Amino acid sequence: MSSPPHAGHSPEDSPEALPPLDDTDEPVRVPLKIEDWLTVLVMGALALITFANVIARYFTNQSFAWTEEFSVFLMIVLALVGSSAAVARDRHIRIEYFSDSGSMARRKNLSRLGAVLVALLFMLIGVLSIRLVWDDYRFNETSPGIGIPQWWYSIWLPILSIGIALRAVGLFIRRGRRA
């Protein structure tokens, strides 16, 4: 149910009359298929690892030692890749009461502000996590489960975080170009 227009406002200014800001087919410079295919590959790997572990446990009453550690790593990668896709498509978490109300200029400015804040946050995470990777490498840390170098896992945090930040910058630029 929609409320009647407020006094002094024309029906064209109501949020229902404004077109949505988030076009799913909005052109981007770096194809979104990258995140889509990475999501498919990571989900497939998780399913295969889990299935293999269940089968091994069922027939041998033992599980593969590496599966839990690798599954946790893949789930973190999946969350970061999904975040990158959500940012690029402007589908990240927001309070729609504020983001979808008001004039188109207000909505565009809120979208751009959100993109800047996401870019700053993930750039900060990326830069700070480089130190984590360096420490893992320098001190020759190994993973607790299977003993491989820990930086093999941690290197993906700065890479994917900076990727998310770049997607947010791209969203900021695209929102600035919109009429």
Disulfide bonds with the S-S distance in Angstrom:
none
